[in-house]
Amino acid sequence: MEFYENRAKRPFIAFVWIGKTVKQWYRVNRTRRILRQMSDEQLKDVGLSRYDV
């Protein structure tokens, strides 16, 4: 039996993909929440406007 025939077939790749997707969604959602709570002056300091958020 050759090495490539006995190798694992990456059975948990779906779980890894789901975990990365959830982590990215959480990060984007958290950033949007923080930006919504900022005042117009604070957004201007960062270089954004209310319409960008």
Secondary structure, DSSP 8 states (H G I E B T S, - for coil): --TTTSS---TTHHHHHHHHHHHHHHHHHHHHHHHHHS-HHHHHHHT--TTT-
